[in-house]
């Protein structure tokens, strides 16, 4: 889980408004740079975050081209489940 303090979000928003930047991607990048991982979840949260960002159009196309999409999806799903189990706040039950 990524956390962003309200103060940081307000500072970023004020600067973007002042500079006339209204592009969604720029705003997203600025806010992502201000995010941080809570200390107890650093490793597991970072691992899960990295896996999430590995799922992108270029990688999906690459897996399709190599006829490996099904296996890749299964592998990514398993790695994500393992990372989630390592998160202290995730019980696996709803």
GUMARSE-580273 format. One line per field, with one value per residue (C-alpha): x, y, z. Coordinates in nm, 4 decimals, always signed. Example, Ala and Ser with C-alpha at 12.3 -4.5 7.8 and 13.67 -1.06 7.14 Angstrom:
2
x <- +1.2300; +1.3670;
y <- -0.4500; -0.1060;
z <- +0.7800; +0.7140;
% end
This chain:
94
x <- +0.0000; +0.1386; +0.0754; +0.0776; +0.0468; -0.2194; +0.0405; +0.2516; -0.0523; -0.1561; +0.1961; +0.2143; -0.1334; -0.0526; +0.2697; +0.1007; -0.1811; +0.0652; +0.2741; -0.0356; +0.0210; -0.3054; -0.1893; -0.3105; +0.0117; +0.2281; +0.0045; +0.0177; +0.3976; +0.4364; +0.2114; +0.3775; +0.7134; +0.5742; +0.4361; +0.6108; +0.5834; +0.4928; +0.8036; +0.6580; +0.5499; +0.8464; +0.9714; +0.6394; +0.4702; +0.7607; +0.7594; +0.3852; +0.4187; +0.6957; +0.4812; +0.1877; +0.4035; +0.5392; +0.1876; +0.1922; +0.0994; +0.4565; +0.5059; +0.1663; +0.2419; +0.5790; +0.4164; +0.1572; +0.4290; +0.6192; +0.2959; +0.3522; +0.0696; -0.1159; +0.1955; +0.3118; -0.0277; -0.0217; +0.3297; +0.2511; -0.0667; +0.1239; +0.3987; +0.1378; -0.0405; +0.2892; +0.3651; +0.0162; +0.0580; +0.3691; +0.1757; +0.1016; -0.2490; -0.3675; -0.5401; -0.6576; -1.0165; -1.2933;
y <- +0.0000; +0.3347; +0.6254; +0.9948; +1.2613; +1.5231; +1.7963; +1.6542; +1.6154; +1.9766; +2.1044; +1.9106; +2.0263; +2.3907; +2.3777; +2.2101; +2.4649; +2.7519; +2.6142; +2.5551; +2.1812; +1.9981; +1.6822; +1.3734; +1.1776; +1.4587; +1.4862; +1.1083; +1.1040; +1.3916; +1.2274; +0.8862; +1.0453; +1.1664; +0.8252; +0.6175; +0.2668; +0.2253; +0.0910; -0.2487; -0.3243; -0.1928; -0.5168; -0.6912; -0.3719; -0.2861; -0.6366; -0.6183; -0.2683; -0.3845; -0.6750; -0.4444; -0.2161; -0.5198; -0.5630; -0.3239; -0.3278; -0.3851; -0.6860; -0.8305; -0.7940; -0.9586; -1.2534; -1.2873; -1.2795; -1.5553; -1.7542; -1.7485; -1.5233; -1.7947; -1.9120; -1.5546; -1.4575; -1.7594; -1.6766; -1.3109; -1.4048; -1.6492; -1.3965; -1.1336; -1.3745; -1.4555; -1.0846; -1.0210; -1.2973; -1.1188; -0.7982; -0.7825; -0.6432; -0.8993; -1.2093; -1.3651; -1.3691; -1.1303;
z <- +0.0000; -0.0956; +0.1342; +0.0530; +0.3166; +0.2645; +0.3043; +0.0207; -0.2050; -0.1441; -0.2151; -0.5406; -0.6470; -0.5684; -0.7684; -1.0667; -1.0682; -1.0358; -1.3243; -1.5396; -1.5642; -1.6064; -1.7853; -1.5975; -1.6569; -1.5175; -1.2106; -1.1586; -1.1863; -0.9430; -0.6845; -0.7264; -0.6507; -0.3189; -0.2184; +0.0430; +0.1810; +0.5489; +0.7303; +0.8273; +0.4724; +0.2766; +0.1247; +0.0549; -0.0628; -0.2909; -0.4367; -0.5018; -0.6481; -0.8825; -1.0005; -1.0668; -1.2822; -1.4716; -1.6119; -1.9048; -2.2749; -2.3945; -2.1670; -2.2545; -2.6277; -2.5745; -2.3981; -2.6741; -2.9420; -2.7634; -2.7152; -2.3384; -2.2139; -2.0213; -1.8355; -1.7707; -1.6267; -1.3963; -1.2831; -1.2149; -1.0275; -0.8067; -0.7337; -0.6449; -0.4106; -0.2401; -0.1975; -0.0580; +0.2002; +0.3245; +0.3886; +0.7637; +0.7147; +0.4557; +0.5906; +0.2646; +0.3900; +0.3046;
% end
